[in-house]
Amino acid sequence: MLDLTKGYDPTKPLHIEAPIDFLDNNSLIFDPKRNVTDRYTFYSGEPVEEKNYQLVFEINMRENKLLELDIVPSTFPGLIVNKKVLNILRETCPKDFQVFPITIRNKDGKRKSKAFINNDYSLIHIVKKVDSIDFEESEFLLVDDSRPKEPGNVIGPKRLRFKSNCMGGAHIAKDSTLKSIKFISTHLFHVLYKANIRGVEFMPDYLCFYERDNYPELFR
């Protein structure tokens, strides 16, 4: 994990991203054909019913490599974490999320001789939403440039800027408008950094998404 907080406004959050060198085909896959639960159940950031949802993920990775990750990269609207991270979150910000059990298995057709089913990870469903994005300073890829920057018209940020003092006491949250944007407080970052958490990067707003390419010296 990189520490890129030097000189960064400590009242701003840090964006949650997969590691720079993590291959896309090593990310978790949530196959709708194998799941009764709709992934969008966990998109809105609203608390959901406390029950045992069917959440089965696949990954193209040997189990011993999977177990090296404390947070598993995924496009699912939440965080996939092991017990080490779960315990930190429960101690730091228990009201910011709900937790649900999941199953991870090897991807069909990949390394069949090393088949596994793993239940050591959990889904963190983030239920804190904050008004984090400075829309005046941010720039977005839009479906229709003539329409407002709003859900359904935003493909993704080209330039992302967070507001200062936006967390309101939360330590892990989603943006209240663009709920795919997930972030943590600088306090929680330093707790996770000290714990040497693997499988994730936490980026200052000026390094989110496409802007990483502007700072190659940071990632050599």
N, C-alpha and C positions, 0 to 999 in steps of 0.2 A: 504494500500500500504506500502511495506517495503522500508526503505532507506538503501541500501547496498553499498552506494558510499564512505563510510569512508575508506581511504587508497587505493581507486581505482584510476587509472590514469584518471584525469578529461578530458584528450584529447581523450579518447576512448568513443565510444558510449555504450549505454545500450540496451540489447536485449529485445524485446517486447514478453511477455509470458502471458498465462492465470494464474490466481492465483493458488497457490500450492494446495489449498483444493477445487478447483472448479471441480465439477463432469462433466465428458465428456457428459453425457446425458442432461446437462443443457446448452450446447453450441448451438449457432445458426446453423441451417441446411439450406443449399441452395439446394433446390430440383430442379434438371434440368427439371423434368416433369412439374413444375409450372412456369418455366422461359423460355422466348424466348432468353434472353441474355446468352451468353456463359461466365462462370466464368473466363475463360482464357483470356477474353478481358482485364481483370484487372491484369493479372499476370506479364506481361513483364516490367511494370514500365514506358512504353511509354505513353505520353499524348494521351487520346482518345477523340473522337468527343464529344462535349458538347451537349448532348441531354438527353431526359428523358428515360433512360433504364428501362426495367421491371426487378426489383430486389425484389423478394419476399422471405423472410426468415421465417422459422418456429422455434419455441422454446418450450420445455417442461417446462413451467414456468408460473406462474400466472402473470398478467400484473403488479400488484403492486410490485412484486419482480423484474421484469424486469426494472421498472422505478427507482429502487435503483442503477442500474448500469450506470456509465457514459461511460464506454467502454464495449461492450458486447463481451465475448469470442467467437471466431469463427475461423474456418480454412479457411475462405474465404481470397483471396489475397488482403487484405486491412484492414482497421479498421472500426468498426461500432461504432459510437460515438453519444452522445447527443449534444444538443445545447451548453451546458456548455463547453465541450471539443472543439467543433467546433470553438467557439469564441476565445478560447485560441490559437488554431492553426492559426486562421486567423490573430491574432495579432502578433504571434511570427514568423511564417514561411509561409506566404501565397503563396509563389512561389514553395513550396515543394510538393503540392498536388492539386488534383481536388476533388470536392465534388458532390455527386449525391444522390438524395432522394431514400429511400428504404421503404418497408413495412414489418413489423414483425407481424406474426399471431401465435396463439397457434397451436401446432402440432396436426394433425388429430388424433382423437381417445384419446386424452389426455385432461382431465378436460373440457369436452364439455359444462358443465354448466357455465364455466368461459371463454367462447370464446371471443376473442378480435382481433381487427386489429389495429395496432399501427403505426403511421407515424412520431414519434418524433425523430427518429434516422436517421443518414446519413452515406453513405459510403465515407470514405476517401481513395481515390485512390492515392497512393504515387508515385510521378513521379521523385523524385530525386534518382539517382543511384550512389553509390560511391564504390570505391575499398577498402572494409573494412576488408576483411578476410586475416589473416596471414596464408597462406596455409602451410607454413613450420612448424608452431607451432600447427596447428589444425589437427584433426583426424576425418575421415569420415567413415561411413558405405557405402560400395560401392557394386554395383551390380556385378561388375567384377574387382577384385583386380589388374588385369593386365592392366587395362585401366586407363587413367588419371582421376584426380579429376575434373570432368566437369559436367554440367547439363546433365541429362539423365543417368549418371552413379552414381550419389550421392543419396543415400537414405536419409541421414541426418547426422548431426554432432554428433560425440561421444565426441569430445573435440573441443571447439570453442575458438579461440583467435582473437580479433580484432587488427588492426593496430592503433598505436597512430597517432593523427593529421590527421585522414582520412576523416573527415566530410566536409572539404572544405567550411564551412559556412552554410551547411545544418543543419536542426534540426530534420528532420524525413526523413528516406531514406530506400532504399533497397540495398542489395549488388549487384554490377554490374554483377557478375557471377552467384551466387546462389540467385535468386530473391525472393525465399521464406523467406530469412533471412531479418527481418524488425527490425529497431532500431531507437533510438532517441539520441540526444545529452544530455550531462549531464546538460546543461543549461535548456533545455526543461523539463527534468526530475524534476528539482527543482521547476520549475513553476507549473507543474502538482501536485507535492507532496504538495506544499503549498496550492493548491486548493482542496486537499483531494479527488483526483479522485479515484473512486471505479470501480472494475471489471477487473483490469489488474495489472501485476507486471512488473518492468523493472529490468533486471538482468545484473550484470557485466558478462563479457565473461566467467569467471571461474565458473559461476553458471548456465550456459545455459544447457538445455537439461539434459542428463544423469548425469552430474556432481553435480546436486542438492543433490543427495543421499550421496555425500561425506561430506556434511555440515549439518547434521540433527539438530545441535544445533541452527542454524539460523532460523528454521521454526517451533519451538515448540510453 
